[in-house]
């Protein structure tokens, strides 16, 4: 079994438009999904990766909006 914790994707849709997609598991759901042994590990990953993915997503979305 696997689940998406955080992801960033750059793709071309069926209309030929270049897009980005960013998603992450809300912090409020961590206790419901993971056992207590893993929560701090997952929080650390989210805290490190989230600002980078979110910033990259926002930056690319702005640039793509200008091009489209």
C-alpha positions as CSV (number, residue, x, y, z in Angstrom):
1,X,0.0,0.0,0.0
2,X,1.2,3.5,-0.7
3,X,-0.1,7.0,-0.4
4,X,0.9,10.4,-1.6
5,X,2.4,12.6,1.1
6,X,3.6,15.5,-1.1
7,X,4.1,15.8,-4.9
8,X,5.0,18.1,-7.7
9,X,4.3,17.4,-11.3
10,X,4.9,19.3,-14.6
11,X,2.8,18.0,-17.5
12,X,1.1,18.8,-20.8
13,X,-2.7,18.4,-20.7
14,X,-4.8,17.0,-23.6
15,X,-5.1,20.5,-25.0
16,X,-1.3,20.9,-25.2
17,X,-1.1,23.3,-22.3
18,X,1.9,23.0,-20.0
19,X,0.8,22.9,-16.4
20,X,2.1,22.2,-12.9
21,X,0.4,20.4,-10.1
22,X,1.3,20.5,-6.4
23,X,-0.4,18.6,-3.6
24,X,0.3,17.6,-0.1
25,X,-1.3,15.7,2.7
26,X,-2.8,18.2,5.2
27,X,-0.9,18.2,8.6
28,X,-4.2,17.8,10.4
29,X,-4.6,14.3,8.8
30,X,-1.3,12.9,9.9
31,X,-2.5,11.5,13.2
32,X,-5.4,9.8,11.5
33,X,-3.2,8.1,8.9
34,X,0.1,7.4,10.5
35,X,1.1,5.8,13.8
36,X,2.8,8.0,16.3
37,X,6.3,6.5,15.5
38,X,6.2,7.9,12.0
39,X,4.5,11.3,12.5
40,X,7.6,13.3,13.4
41,X,9.5,11.8,10.4
42,X,6.6,12.7,8.0
43,X,6.4,16.3,9.5
44,X,10.1,16.8,9.0
45,X,9.8,15.7,5.3
46,X,6.8,18.0,4.8
47,X,8.5,21.0,6.5
48,X,11.6,20.6,4.3
49,X,10.0,19.8,1.0
50,X,6.7,21.9,1.1
51,X,8.3,25.4,0.8
52,X,10.4,24.3,-2.1
53,X,7.6,22.6,-4.0
54,X,5.1,25.4,-3.2
55,X,7.5,28.1,-4.3
56,X,8.4,26.3,-7.5
57,X,4.8,25.7,-8.3
58,X,3.8,29.3,-7.8
59,X,6.8,30.6,-9.8
60,X,6.1,28.3,-12.7
61,X,2.3,29.0,-12.7
62,X,3.0,32.8,-12.9
63,X,5.4,32.3,-15.8
64,X,3.1,29.9,-17.6
65,X,0.2,32.4,-17.2
66,X,2.2,35.0,-19.0
67,X,2.9,32.6,-21.9
68,X,-0.7,31.4,-22.3
